[in-house]
Amino acid sequence: MSGRYAVTGSASGIGAAIRERLLADGHQVIGIDRVDADVVADLATPGGRAKAVAGVAAACGGELSGLVTCAGLAGLPDRPASLLVSVNYFGTVELITGLRQQLAAGGGSVVAISSNSTTCQPGFSLELVDACLAGDEAAAGEVADRADSVSAYPATKTAIARWIRRHATAPDWIGAGIRLNAVAPGLVETPLAAEQRNHPTIGPLVAMFPLPMGRGGAPPEIADAATFLLNNQFCVGTLLLIDGGTEALLRPDAWPIRWEM
């Protein structure tokens, strides 16, 4: 049975792979990106997010079967950390909340893109995570700009994962029939990863990143995971790690952890 799906960051990388998979499965896909998309919008700004929500709402006929939020920026030394806050976190959360009515009407599910940097990159700011989750974009941007966007990246992706898990079981979400889940990819060979590899400072660090499989992931492999979460009716609040073994290599005993009452 075909459905209507929206995908942010649909013009390249993981977003393009998910768009192609959904189209191949016979679904209607509404792509959102800054270029080459059904809805052209810049998710770095509140106005751009509002434009994206309005464009999707108009195109989906009032019902969405699913939303996948892939739009995001890498952390680079010469990129403002506050920009990552705006695109990665608020560009995700405001699209999800803005389309809640259409998702409820369509019995839809959401898959957000987090990252294995949430557990594999040490020392990032938990203050920034909390600032994002507090919902004040300007304040979160100020916290982010005290440091750099390299460390802001895992903070924004942690905030996404926590937002998903905190809201997944709420009456407004699963109570309305909307399943919220997320995937946490490792190093995936996308334009984002190429941007990092080609950077004179970050490139050598990326080259040192441990990859037990001996290679980075391919976007269709992440599309497999996203499609699974879109379709599986019993996944609620799941964060699916898909990184070729990096996290297991670095932190084999860190999870599961016994719940201490």
C-alpha positions in Angstrom: 0.0 0.0 0.0 1.5 3.3 -1.1 1.9 6.3 1.3 3.0 9.8 1.4 6.4 10.6 3.0 8.5 13.7 3.6 12.3 13.7 3.7 14.5 16.6 4.6 18.0 16.8 3.1 16.6 14.9 0.2 19.0 16.2 -2.5 22.1 14.3 -1.4 23.6 11.7 0.9 21.4 9.7 3.3 18.3 11.8 2.5 18.6 11.1 -1.2 19.1 7.3 -0.5 15.9 7.2 1.6 14.0 9.2 -1.0 15.0 6.7 -3.7 14.1 3.7 -1.5 10.7 5.1 -0.7 10.0 5.9 -4.4 11.2 2.4 -5.4 8.7 1.0 -2.9 5.9 2.9 -4.7 5.4 5.8 -2.3 4.9 9.5 -2.9 7.9 11.4 -1.5 8.0 15.1 -0.8 11.7 16.2 -0.7 12.8 19.2 1.3 16.2 20.8 0.7 17.9 24.1 -0.2 18.1 23.0 -3.9 16.7 20.3 -6.2 13.7 19.5 -4.0 9.9 19.5 -4.2 9.9 22.0 -1.3 12.9 24.4 -1.5 13.6 25.8 2.0 16.5 26.7 4.3 16.0 24.9 7.6 18.6 27.2 9.3 15.9 29.9 9.8 12.5 29.9 11.5 11.0 31.3 8.2 12.6 28.5 6.2 11.2 25.9 8.5 7.7 27.5 8.4 8.0 27.4 4.6 8.9 23.7 4.6 6.1 22.8 6.9 3.6 24.7 4.8 4.9 23.2 1.6 4.7 19.7 2.9 1.2 20.3 4.3 0.0 21.5 0.9 1.6 18.6 -1.0 0.5 15.8 1.2 -3.2 16.3 1.1 -3.4 16.5 4.9 -2.0 13.1 5.6 1.6 11.9 6.1 2.6 8.3 6.4 6.1 9.3 7.6 8.7 11.9 8.0 12.5 11.4 7.9 14.7 14.3 9.0 18.1 14.0 7.3 19.1 17.6 6.8 22.2 18.5 8.8 25.6 20.1 8.8 29.0 18.7 9.9 31.1 20.4 12.5 34.1 22.2 11.0 36.5 24.7 12.7 35.4 27.6 10.4 31.7 27.0 10.7 29.6 28.8 13.4 28.5 26.3 16.1 25.2 28.2 16.3 24.5 27.3 12.7 24.6 23.6 13.7 22.1 24.3 16.5 19.8 25.9 14.0 20.0 23.3 11.2 20.7 20.1 13.0 18.4 20.5 16.1 15.8 23.1 15.5 15.6 22.2 11.8 14.7 18.7 12.9 12.4 19.3 15.9 10.4 22.1 14.3 9.6 20.1 11.2 8.5 17.2 13.4 6.2 19.3 15.6 5.0 21.4 12.7 3.8 18.3 10.8 2.3 16.5 13.8 -1.3 17.1 12.6 -0.6 15.5 9.2 1.3 12.6 10.8 -1.6 11.9 13.2 -4.0 12.0 10.3 -1.9 9.6 8.3 -1.0 7.2 11.1 2.6 8.3 10.4 5.9 7.6 11.9 9.1 9.7 12.3 12.7 8.7 11.9 15.2 11.4 12.9 18.9 11.1 12.1 21.1 11.2 15.2 24.7 10.0 15.2 27.1 7.6 16.9 29.2 10.7 17.8 26.7 10.9 20.7 28.6 8.1 22.4 31.9 8.0 20.5 33.0 11.6 20.7 34.1 12.5 24.2 33.9 15.8 26.0 31.1 17.6 24.2 28.9 20.1 26.1 26.0 18.7 28.0 25.0 22.3 28.7 24.5 22.7 25.0 22.3 19.5 24.9 20.2 20.9 27.7 20.0 24.4 26.0 18.7 22.8 22.8 16.1 20.8 24.6 15.0 23.9 26.5 13.7 25.2 23.1 15.3 28.7 23.1 17.2 28.8 19.8 19.0 32.1 20.5 20.1 31.0 23.9 21.3 27.6 22.6 23.2 29.3 19.8 25.0 31.5 22.4 26.0 28.4 24.4 27.2 26.7 21.2 29.3 29.7 20.1 31.3 29.6 23.3 33.1 26.6 21.8 33.3 25.3 18.2 31.1 23.4 15.8 33.2 20.3 16.0 32.1 19.7 19.5 28.6 21.2 18.8 27.8 18.4 16.3 27.5 15.5 18.8 25.7 17.8 21.3 23.0 18.6 18.7 22.7 14.9 17.7 22.4 13.9 21.4 19.7 16.5 21.8 17.8 15.0 18.9 18.0 11.5 20.3 16.8 12.7 23.7 14.0 14.7 22.2 12.8 11.7 20.4 13.0 9.4 23.4 11.4 11.9 25.7 8.4 12.6 23.4 8.0 9.1 21.9 5.7 7.8 24.7 3.7 11.0 25.2 -0.1 11.2 24.5 0.5 13.8 21.7 2.7 11.3 19.9 2.2 7.5 20.4 -1.1 8.4 22.0 -2.0 9.9 18.7 -0.7 6.9 16.7 2.6 8.6 15.7 5.8 6.6 16.3 9.0 8.5 17.0 12.3 6.8 16.4 15.9 7.7 15.4 18.9 6.1 13.7 22.5 6.8 14.9 24.8 6.3 11.9 28.6 6.2 12.1 30.9 7.4 9.3 28.8 7.2 6.1 30.3 8.1 2.7 28.2 11.2 1.9 29.0 14.7 0.9 29.0 15.6 4.6 31.8 13.1 5.2 33.7 14.2 2.1 33.6 17.8 3.4 35.2 16.6 6.7 37.8 14.4 4.9 38.9 17.3 2.7 39.3 19.7 5.6 43.0 20.3 6.5 42.3 20.1 10.2 39.4 17.6 10.5 40.5 15.3 7.6 43.4 13.6 9.6 41.1 13.0 12.5 38.5 11.4 10.3 41.2 9.2 8.9 41.9 7.9 12.4 38.3 7.1 13.2 38.1 3.3 14.0 36.1 1.3 11.5 36.0 -2.4 12.4 34.5 -3.2 9.0 37.4 -1.5 7.3 35.1 1.0 5.5 32.5 3.6 6.0 28.9 3.0 5.5 26.9 3.5 2.3 23.8 5.7 2.2 21.5 2.8 1.1 22.6 0.9 4.3 21.2 3.8 6.4 18.1 3.8 4.2 17.5 0.2 5.1 17.6 1.1 8.8 15.3 4.1 8.3 12.8 2.1 6.3 12.7 -0.6 9.0 11.9 2.0 11.6 9.2 3.6 9.4 7.5 0.2 8.9 7.9 -1.6 12.2 4.8 -0.9 14.3 6.4 -1.9 17.6 9.4 0.4 17.6 8.7 3.4 19.8 11.5 5.6 21.1 14.1 3.4 19.5 17.6 4.7 18.8 19.1 2.3 16.3 22.9 2.4 16.1 24.2 1.6 12.7 28.0 2.2 12.5 29.8 -0.9 11.4 31.0 -1.7 14.9 32.7 1.5 15.9 30.7 2.1 19.1 31.0 -1.6 20.1 34.8 -1.4 19.6 35.2 1.7 21.7 32.6 1.0 24.4 31.7 -2.6 24.5 30.4 -2.6 28.1 28.8 0.8 28.2 25.4 -0.5 27.2 23.1 -2.1 28.3 23.5 -0.6 31.8 21.5 -2.0 34.8 18.8 0.4 35.9 19.5 1.5 39.5 16.3 2.5 41.4 
